[in-house]
Amino acid sequence: MEMTLFEKWFVNRNKKAERNIARVRQRLAELPSAAIKDVLELGCGIGSVASFLAETYPMKVLGTDYDREQIQIARKRHPENEHLTYQVEDASRLSFRNASFDLIISQNVFHHLPQWQTAVQEINRVLRPAGFLMWLDLTLPKWVVRFVQPLSKKHSLYCIEDVNSVFEKQGLKQTFDERRIHGPFFKHHMVWQKVR
């Protein structure tokens, strides 16, 4: 789903990019990063995290976003090279072959996906065995989701129980979860590993 101008302003801020990069760096320090060669970032926006990864680690990074304008800005700000490319993609219908990536990163993307469960299936499909998913997004209390979700046509709302259930059914095992209160939401930063 394409974002509004306000949403683009909000997610494209330098401070937000710095926080996202710090989270990714912190989680990578806890993973076998030497074994991570191919990385997919879903919802890369203007390319700050993808560019950081390609410049800092010996990884081939592909940044994707549904919004063509975001990809154009990413290419201008962080030019493509042998380690970094960008592509317009729909997270619920990825164009990649099975088992293409060692690491997939999704930060604040799923609530923009009307069919987020399908995106989880696609992540599982393109993730290599023993590969990792870094996932950061907002969740709501279960009662709020049940009451508000029928009114929301453009965004997905979910509780952490829904997220855990769908991810586990796809053969992903949680290896890290950090939860913070963020207004009426919970913000979860999680790492999942593909176990089947």
ROVOMAR-286585 format. One record per atom (N, C-alpha, C, CB): x, y, z; atom name; residue number from 1. Coordinates in steps of 0.1 Angstrom, whole numbers. Glycine has a CB too. Example, Ala and Ser with C-alpha at 12.3 -4.5 7.8 and 13.67 -1.06 7.14 Angstrom:
% residues 2
      px      py      pz    a     k
     132     -57      78    N     1
     123     -45      78   CA     1
     132     -33      78    C     1
     113     -45      90   CB     1
     128     -22      71    N     2
     137     -11      71   CA     2
     129       0      79    C     2
     141      -6      57   CB     2
% end
This chain:
% residues 196
      px      py      pz    a     k
       8     -12       0    N     1
       0       0       0   CA     1
       9      12       0    C     1
      -9       0      12   CB     1
       5      22      -8    N     2
      13      35      -8   CA     2
       9      43       4    C     2
      11      42     -21   CB     2
      19      50       9    N     3
      17      58      20   CA     3
      13      72      17    C     3
      30      59      29   CB     3
       7      79      26    N     4
       3      93      25   CA     4
      16     102      26    C     4
      -8      97      35   CB     4
      15     114      22    N     5
      26     123      23   CA     5
      31     125      38    C     5
      23     137      18   CB     5
      21     125      47    N     6
      25     126      61   CA     6
      33     114      66    C     6
      12     128      70   CB     6
      28     102      62    N     7
      34      89      65   CA     7
      49      89      60    C     7
      27      77      60   CB     7
      50      94      47    N     8
      64      94      41   CA     8
      73     103      49    C     8
      63      98      26   CB     8
      68     115      52    N     9
      76     124      60   CA     9
      80     118      73    C     9
      68     137      63   CB     9
      71     111      80    N    10
      73     105      93   CA    10
      84      94      92    C    10
      60      99      99   CB    10
      82      85      82    N    11
      92      73      81   CA    11
     105      77      75    C    11
      85      62      73   CB    11
     106      88      68    N    12
     118      92      61   CA    12
     127     101      69    C    12
     115      98      47   CB    12
     123     104      81    N    13
     131     113      89   CA    13
     145     107      93    C    13
     124     116     102   CB    13
     155     115      94    N    14
     169     110      97   CA    14
     169     103     111    C    14
     179     122      97   CB    14
     162     109     121    N    15
     162     103     134   CA    15
     156      88     134    C    15
     154     111     144   CB    15
     146      87     126    N    16
     139      73     124   CA    16
     149      64     118    C    16
     126      74     116   CB    16
     156      68     108    N    17
     166      60     101   CA    17
     177      56     111    C    17
     172      67      89   CB    17
     182      65     119    N    18
     192      63     129   CA    18
     188      52     139    C    18
     196      75     136   CB    18
     175      53     143    N    19
     170      43     153   CA    19
     169      29     146    C    19
     156      48     158   CB    19
     164      29     134    N    20
     162      16     127   CA    20
     176      10     125    C    20
     155      18     114   CB    20
     186      18     121    N    21
     199      12     119   CA    21
     205       7     132    C    21
     209      23     113   CB    21
     203      14     143    N    22
     209      10     156   CA    22
     202      -3     160    C    22
     206      21     166   CB    22
     189      -5     158    N    23
     183     -18     161   CA    23
     189     -29     153    C    23
     168     -17     159   CB    23
     190     -27     140    N    24
     195     -37     131   CA    24
     210     -41     135    C    24
     195     -33     116   CB    24
     218     -31     138    N    25
     232     -33     142   CA    25
     232     -42     155    C    25
     239     -20     144   CB    25
     224     -38     164    N    26
     223     -45     177   CA    26
     219     -60     175    C    26
     213     -38     186   CB    26
     209     -62     167    N    27
     205     -76     165   CA    27
     215     -84     157    C    27
     191     -76     158   CB    27
     222     -78     147    N    28
     232     -85     139   CA    28
     243     -89     148    C    28
     237     -76     128   CB    28
     246     -82     158    N    29
     257     -85     167   CA    29
     254     -98     175    C    29
     260     -74     178   CB    29
     242    -102     175    N    30
     237    -114     182   CA    30
     235    -126     173    C    30
     225    -112     190   CB    30
     236    -124     160    N    31
     234    -134     150   CA    31
     247    -138     144    C    31
     224    -129     139   CB    31
     248    -150     137    N    32
     260    -154     130   CA    32
     261    -146     117    C    32
     260    -169     127   CB    32
     265    -133     118    N    33
     264    -124     107   CA    33
     274    -128      96    C    33
     267    -110     111   CB    33
     284    -136      99    N    34
     294    -140      88   CA    34
     287    -150      79    C    34
     306    -147      95   CB    34
     276    -157      83    N    35
     269    -166      75   CA    35
     258    -159      67    C    35
     263    -177      83   CB    35
     256    -146      69    N    36
     245    -139      62   CA    36
     251    -133      50    C    36
     238    -129      71   CB    36
     247    -137      38    N    37
     252    -132      26   CA    37
     242    -124      18    C    37
     258    -144      17   CB    37
     230    -129      18    N    38
     219    -123      10   CA    38
     208    -117      19    C    38
     213    -133      -1   CB    38
     205    -104      18    N    39
     196     -98      27   CA    39
     185     -91      18    C    39
     203     -87      35   CB    39
     173     -93      23    N    40
     161     -86      17   CA    40
     155     -77      28    C    40
     150     -97      12   CB    40
     154     -64      24    N    41
     146     -55      33   CA    41
     133     -52      27    C    41
     154     -42      35   CB    41
     122     -56      34    N    42
     109     -52      29   CA    42
     105     -39      34    C    42
      98     -63      34   CB    42
     100     -30      26    N    43
      96     -17      30   CA    43
     109      -8      33    C    43
      87     -17      42   CB    43
     118      -8      24    N    44
     131      -1      26   CA    44
     129      14      26    C    44
     141      -6      15   CB    44
     118      19      21    N    45
     116      34      21   CA    45
     127      40      12    C    45
     117      39      35   CB    45
     134      50      18    N    46
     144      57      10   CA    46
     158      51      11    C    46
     145      72      14   CB    46
     159      39      16    N    47
     171      31      15   CA    47
     181      32      26    C    47
     177      33       3   CB    47
     178      39      37    N    48
     189      41      47   CA    48
     194      28      53    C    48
     183      50      58   CB    48
     185      19      57    N    49
     190       7      64   CA    49
     197      -2      54    C    49
     178      -1      70   CB    49
     191      -4      42    N    50
     197     -12      31   CA    50
     211      -7      28    C    50
     188     -12      19   CB    50
     213       6      26    N    51
     226      12      23   CA    51
     236      10      34    C    51
     224      27      21   CB    51
     231      11      47    N    52
     240       9      58   CA    52
     245      -5      58    C    52
     232      12      72   CB    52
     236     -15      56    N    53
     241     -29      56   CA    53
     251     -32      45    C    53
     228     -38      54   CB    53
     248     -27      33    N    54
     257     -29      22   CA    54
     270     -23      24    C    54
     250     -24       9   CB    54
     271     -12      30    N    55
     284      -5      33   CA    55
     291     -10      44    C    55
     281      10      35   CB    55
     285     -17      54    N    56
     291     -21      67   CA    56
     295     -35      67    C    56
     282     -17      78   CB    56
     287     -44      61    N    57
     289     -58      62   CA    57
     291     -64      48    C    57
     276     -65      68   CB    57
     298     -76      47    N    58
     300     -82      34   CA    58
     287     -90      30    C    58
     311     -92      35   CB    58
     277     -82      27    N    59
     264     -87      23   CA    59
     259     -81      10    C    59
     253     -85      34   CB    59
     251     -89       3    N    60
     244     -84      -9   CA    60
     230     -80      -4    C    60
     244     -94     -21   CB    60
     226     -68      -5    N    61
     214     -63       0   CA    61
     204     -58     -11    C    61
     216     -51      10   CB    61
     192     -63     -10    N    62
     181     -59     -19   CA    62
     171     -52     -11    C    62
     175     -71     -27   CB    62
     169     -39     -13    N    63
     159     -31      -7   CA    63
     146     -30     -15    C    63
     164     -17      -3   CB    63
     135     -34     -10    N    64
     122     -34     -17   CA    64
     112     -25     -10    C    64
     117     -48     -19   CB    64
     103     -19     -18    N    65
      92     -11     -13   CA    65
      81     -12     -23    C    65
      96       4     -11   CB    65
      69     -11     -19    N    66
      57     -11     -27   CA    66
      56       2     -35    C    66
      44     -14     -19   CB    66
      61      13     -28    N    67
      59      26     -33   CA    67
      71      30     -43    C    67
      59      36     -22   CB    67
      67      31     -56    N    68
      77      34     -66   CA    68
      85      47     -63    C    68
      71      35     -80   CB    68
      79      57     -58    N    69
      85      70     -55   CA    69
      96      68     -44    C    69
      75      80     -50   CB    69
      93      60     -34    N    70
     103      57     -23   CA    70
     116      50     -29    C    70
      97      48     -12   CB    70
     114      41     -39    N    71
     125      34     -45   CA    71
     133      44     -53    C    71
     120      23     -54   CB    71
     126      53     -60    N    72
     134      64     -68   CA    72
     142      72     -59    C    72
     124      72     -76   CB    72
     137      76     -48    N    73
     145      84     -38   CA    73
     156      76     -33    C    73
     135      89     -27   CB    73
     154      64     -30    N    74
     165      55     -25   CA    74
     176      54     -34    C    74
     160      41     -22   CB    74
     173      53     -47    N    75
     184      52     -57   CA    75
     192      65     -59    C    75
     177      48     -71   CB    75
     185      76     -57    N    76
     192      89     -57   CA    76
     201      91     -45    C    76
     182     101     -59   CB    76
     195      88     -33    N    77
     203      91     -21   CA    77
     214      80     -18    C    77
     193      90      -9   CB    77
     211      68     -22    N    78
     221      57     -19   CA    78
     222      49     -32    C    78
     216      48      -7   CB    78
     230      53     -41    N    79
     231      47     -55   CA    79
     234      32     -54    C    79
     242      54     -63   CB    79
     228      25     -63    N    80
     230      11     -64   CA    80
     244       8     -68    C    80
     220       4     -74   CB    80
     249      -4     -64    N    81
     262      -9     -67   CA    81
     262     -24     -66    C    81
     273      -3     -57   CB    81
     274     -30     -67    N    82
     274     -45     -67   CA    82
     268     -51     -54    C    82
     288     -50     -69   CB    82
     268     -44     -43    N    83
     263     -49     -30   CA    83
     249     -44     -27    C    83
     272     -45     -19   CB    83
     244     -35     -35    N    84
     231     -28     -31   CA    84
     222     -26     -43    C    84
     233     -15     -24   CB    84
     210     -31     -43    N    85
     200     -29     -53   CA    85
     187     -26     -47    C    85
     200     -41     -63   CB    85
     178     -20     -55    N    86
     164     -17     -51   CA    86
     154     -22     -61    C    86
     162      -1     -49   CB    86
     142     -25     -56    N    87
     132     -30     -65   CA    87
     118     -27     -59    C    87
     134     -45     -67   CB    87
     109     -24     -68    N    88
      95     -23     -64   CA    88
      89     -37     -62    C    88
      87     -14     -74   CB    88
      84     -40     -50    N    89
      78     -53     -48   CA    89
      66     -52     -39    C    89
      89     -62     -41   CB    89
      57     -61     -40    N    90
      46     -63     -31   CA    90
      49     -74     -21    C    90
      32     -66     -39   CB    90
      50     -71      -8    N    91
      55     -81       2   CA    91
      46     -93       2    C    91
      55     -74      15   CB    91
      33     -92      -3    N    92
      25    -104      -3   CA    92
      25    -112     -16    C    92
      10     -99       0   CB    92
      33    -107     -25    N    93
      35    -114     -38   CA    93
      50    -112     -43    C    93
      25    -110     -49   CB    93
      59    -117     -36    N    94
      73    -115     -39   CA    94
      77    -122     -52    C    94
      83    -119     -27   CB    94
      86    -116     -60    N    95
      90    -122     -73   CA    95
     102    -131     -72    C    95
      92    -111     -83   CB    95
     107    -134     -60    N    96
     120    -141     -58   CA    96
     117    -156     -58    C    96
     127    -136     -46   CB    96
     128    -163     -61    N    97
     128    -178     -60   CA    97
     127    -182     -45    C    97
     140    -184     -67   CB    97
     123    -194     -43    N    98
     123    -200     -30   CA    98
     137    -200     -24    C    98
     118    -215     -30   CB    98
     139    -198     -11    N    99
     151    -199      -4   CA    99
     162    -190     -10    C    99
     156    -213      -4   CB    99
     159    -177     -12    N   100
     168    -168     -18   CA   100
     176    -159      -8    C   100
     161    -159     -27   CB   100
     172    -159       5    N   101
     178    -149      14   CA   101
     181    -155      27    C   101
     168    -137      16   CB   101
     192    -151      33    N   102
     196    -155      46   CA   102
     190    -147      57    C   102
     212    -155      48   CB   102
     187    -134      54    N   103
     181    -125      64   CA   103
     171    -116      57    C   103
     192    -116      70   CB   103
     159    -115      63    N   104
     149    -106      58   CA   104
     146     -96      70    C   104
     136    -113      54   CB   104
     145     -83      66    N   105
     142     -73      76   CA   105
     129     -66      72    C   105
     154     -62      76   CB   105
     121     -64      82    N   106
     108     -57      80   CA   106
     106     -48      92    C   106
      96     -67      78   CB   106
     107     -35      90    N   107
     105     -26     101   CA   107
      93     -17      98    C   107
     118     -18     104   CB   107
      83     -18     107    N   108
      71      -9     105   CA   108
      64     -10      92    C   108
      75       5     108   CB   108
      63     -22      87    N   109
      57     -25      73   CA   109
      44     -32      75    C   109
      67     -33      65   CB   109
      43     -42      83    N   110
      31     -51      83   CA   110
      18     -43      85    C   110
      33     -61      94   CB   110
      18     -33      93    N   111
       5     -26      95   CA   111
       0     -19      83    C   111
       6     -16     107   CB   111
       9     -18      73    N   112
       5     -12      60   CA   112
      -1     -23      50    C   112
      17      -5      54   CB   112
       0     -35      54    N   113
      -4     -46      45   CA   113
     -17     -51      48    C   113
       7     -57      46   CB   113
     -27     -50      39    N   114
     -40     -55      42   CA   114
     -41     -70      44    C   114
     -50     -51      30   CB   114
     -31     -77      38    N   115
     -31     -92      39   CA   115
     -17     -96      45    C   115
     -33     -99      26   CB   115
     -14     -92      57    N   116
      -1     -94      63   CA   116
       2    -109      65    C   116
       0     -87      77   CB   116
      -8    -117      67    N   117
      -6    -132      68   CA   117
       1    -137      55    C   117
     -19    -139      71   CB   117
      -4    -132      44    N   118
       2    -137      31   CA   118
      17    -133      30    C   118
      -6    -131      19   CB   118
      20    -121      35    N   119
      34    -117      35   CA   119
      43    -126      44    C   119
      35    -102      41   CB   119
      37    -131      55    N   120
      45    -141      63   CA   120
      47    -154      55    C   120
      37    -144      76   CB   120
      38    -158      48    N   121
      40    -170      39   CA   121
      51    -167      29    C   121
      26    -174      32   CB   121
      51    -156      23    N   122
      61    -152      13   CA   122
      75    -151      19    C   122
      57    -139       6   CB   122
      75    -146      31    N   123
      88    -145      38   CA   123
      93    -159      41    C   123
      87    -137      52   CB   123
      85    -168      46    N   124
      89    -181      48   CA   124
      94    -188      35    C   124
      78    -189      54   CB   124
      87    -185      24    N   125
      91    -191      11   CA   125
     104    -187       6    C   125
      80    -188       1   CB   125
     107    -174       8    N   126
     120    -169       2   CA   126
     132    -169      12    C   126
     118    -155      -3   CB   126
     129    -173      24    N   127
     139    -174      34   CA   127
     146    -187      34    C   127
     134    -171      49   CB   127
     159    -188      34    N   128
     166    -200      34   CA   128
     165    -208      47    C   128
     181    -198      31   CB   128
     166    -221      47    N   129
     166    -228      60   CA   129
     176    -223      70    C   129
     169    -243      58   CB   129
     172    -221      82    N   130
     180    -215      93   CA   130
     182    -200      91    C   130
     193    -222      94   CB   130
     175    -194      82    N   131
     176    -180      79   CA   131
     169    -172      90    C   131
     172    -176      66   CB   131
     171    -159      90    N   132
     165    -151     101   CA   132
     156    -140      95    C   132
     176    -144     109   CB   132
     146    -136     103    N   133
     137    -125     100   CA   133
     138    -115     112    C   133
     122    -130      98   CB   133
     142    -103     109    N   134
     141     -92     119   CA   134
     128     -85     117    C   134
     153     -83     119   CB   134
     119     -84     126    N   135
     106     -79     125   CA   135
     104     -68     136    C   135
      95     -90     125   CB   135
     100     -57     132    N   136
      96     -46     141   CA   136
      83     -40     137    C   136
     107     -35     142   CB   136
      73     -39     146    N   137
      61     -33     142   CA   137
      52     -31     155    C   137
      53     -42     132   CB   137
      41     -25     153    N   138
      32     -22     163   CA   138
      21     -33     165    C   138
      25      -8     161   CB   138
      18     -36     177    N   139
       6     -45     180   CA   139
      -3     -38     190    C   139
      11     -59     186   CB   139
     -15     -42     190    N   140
     -25     -37     199   CA   140
     -30     -48     208    C   140
     -37     -31     191   CB   140
     -37     -44     219    N   141
     -43     -54     228   CA   141
     -54     -61     219    C   141
     -50     -47     240   CB   141
     -56     -73     223    N   142
     -66     -82     215   CA   142
     -80     -75     214    C   142
     -67     -95     221   CB   142
     -85     -70     225    N   143
     -98     -64     224   CA   143
     -99     -52     215    C   143
    -103     -60     239   CB   143
     -89     -45     214    N   144
     -89     -33     205   CA   144
     -89     -38     190    C   144
     -76     -24     207   CB   144
     -81     -48     187    N   145
     -80     -54     174   CA   145
     -94     -59     170    C   145
     -70     -65     173   CB   145
    -101     -66     178    N   146
    -114     -72     175   CA   146
    -124     -61     173    C   146
    -118     -82     186   CB   146
    -123     -50     180    N   147
    -133     -39     179   CA   147
    -130     -30     167    C   147
    -133     -31     191   CB   147
    -117     -27     164    N   148
    -114     -17     154   CA   148
    -111     -23     140    C   148
    -102      -9     159   CB   148
    -105     -35     140    N   149
    -101     -40     127   CA   149
    -113     -40     116    C   149
     -97     -55     129   CB   149
    -125     -43     119    N   150
    -135     -43     109   CA   150
    -137     -29     103    C   150
    -149     -47     115   CB   150
    -133     -18     110    N   151
    -134      -5     105   CA   151
    -123       0      96    C   151
    -136       5     117   CB   151
    -112      -8      97    N   152
    -100      -4      90   CA   152
     -98     -12      77    C   152
     -87      -6      98   CB   152
     -99      -4      65    N   153
     -98     -11      52   CA   153
     -84     -10      46    C   153
    -108      -4      43   CB   153
     -76       0      50    N   154
     -63       2      45   CA   154
     -51      -4      53    C   154
     -61      16      42   CB   154
     -53      -5      66    N   155
     -43     -10      75   CA   155
     -47     -23      82    C   155
     -39       1      85   CB   155
     -37     -30      86    N   156
     -39     -42      94   CA   156
     -37     -39     108    C   156
     -30     -54      89   CB   156
     -45     -44     116    N   157
     -43     -43     131   CA   157
     -43     -58     136    C   157
     -55     -35     137   CB   157
     -34     -60     146    N   158
     -32     -73     151   CA   158
     -26     -72     165    C   158
     -23     -82     142   CB   158
     -29     -83     172    N   159
     -23     -84     186   CA   159
     -11     -93     185    C   159
     -34     -89     196   CB   159
      -3     -93     195    N   160
       9    -102     195   CA   160
       6    -116     194    C   160
      18     -99     207   CB   160
      -5    -120     200    N   161
      -9    -135     199   CA   161
     -12    -139     184    C   161
     -22    -137     207   CB   161
     -18    -130     176    N   162
     -20    -132     162   CA   162
      -7    -134     155    C   162
     -28    -121     156   CB   162
       2    -124     158    N   163
      16    -125     151   CA   163
      23    -138     155    C   163
      24    -112     156   CB   163
      24    -141     167    N   164
      31    -153     171   CA   164
      25    -166     165    C   164
      30    -155     186   CB   164
      11    -166     165    N   165
       5    -178     159   CA   165
       8    -179     144    C   165
     -10    -177     161   CB   165
       7    -169     136    N   166
       9    -169     122   CA   166
      24    -173     119    C   166
       5    -156     115   CB   166
      33    -166     126    N   167
      47    -169     123   CA   167
      51    -183     127    C   167
      56    -159     131   CB   167
      46    -188     138    N   168
      49    -202     142   CA   168
      43    -212     133    C   168
      44    -204     156   CB   168
      31    -209     127    N   169
      25    -219     118   CA   169
      33    -219     105    C   169
      11    -214     114   CB   169
      41    -209     102    N   170
      50    -209      90   CA   170
      63    -215      93    C   170
      51    -195      85   CB   170
      65    -221     104    N   171
      78    -227     107   CA   171
      89    -218     112    C   171
      83    -234      95   CB   171
      85    -206     118    N   172
      95    -197     123   CA   172
      95    -198     138    C   172
      91    -182     118   CB   172
     107    -198     144    N   173
     108    -198     158   CA   173
     114    -185     164    C   173
     118    -210     162   CB   173
     108    -180     174    N   174
     112    -167     179   CA   174
     125    -169     187    C   174
     101    -161     188   CB   174
     135    -160     185    N   175
     147    -161     192   CA   175
     150    -148     200    C   175
     159    -163     182   CB   175
     142    -138     198    N   176
     143    -125     205   CA   176
     130    -118     204    C   176
     155    -117     199   CB   176
     127    -111     215    N   177
     115    -102     216   CA   177
     117     -91     226    C   177
     102    -110     219   CB   177
     117     -79     221    N   178
     117     -67     229   CA   178
     104     -60     227    C   178
     130     -58     226   CB   178
      98     -57     238    N   179
      85     -50     238   CA   179
      85     -37     245    C   179
      73     -59     243   CB   179
      80     -27     238    N   180
      80     -13     245   CA   180
      66      -8     243    C   180
      90      -4     239   CB   180
      61       0     253    N   181
      48       6     252   CA   181
      50      19     243    C   181
      42      10     266   CB   181
      42      21     234    N   182
      43      32     224   CA   182
      29      38     223    C   182
      48      27     210   CB   182
      25      47     232    N   183
      11      52     232   CA   183
       1      41     235    C   183
       8      59     219   CB   183
      -9      40     226    N   184
     -19      29     228   CA   184
     -14      15     223    C   184
     -32      33     222   CB   184
      -2      16     216    N   185
       3       4     210   CA   185
      14      -2     218    C   185
       9       7     196   CB   185
      18     -15     214    N   186
      30     -21     219   CA   186
      39     -21     207    C   186
      28     -35     225   CB   186
      52     -18     208    N   187
      61     -19     197   CA   187
      70     -31     200    C   187
      70      -6     196   CB   187
      70     -41     191    N   188
      78     -53     192   CA   188
      89     -53     182    C   188
      69     -66     190   CB   188
     101     -56     188    N   189
     112     -59     179   CA   189
     116     -73     181    C   189
     125     -49     182   CB   189
     114     -81     171    N   190
     116     -96     172   CA   190
     125    -101     162    C   190
     102    -102     171   CB   190
     131    -112     165    N   191
     139    -120     156   CA   191
     134    -134     155    C   191
     155    -120     160   CB   191
     131    -139     143    N   192
     126    -152     141   CA   192
     136    -160     133    C   192
     112    -151     134   CB   192
     137    -173     135    N   193
     145    -181     126   CA   193
     137    -192     120    C   193
     157    -188     135   CB   193
     140    -195     107    N   194
     133    -205     100   CA   194
     138    -219     104    C   194
     134    -203      85   CB   194
     129    -227     110    N   195
     133    -240     115   CA   195
     127    -251     107    C   195
     128    -242     129   CB   195
     117    -248      98    N   196
     112    -259      89   CA   196
     106    -252      76    C   196
     101    -267      96   CB   196
% end
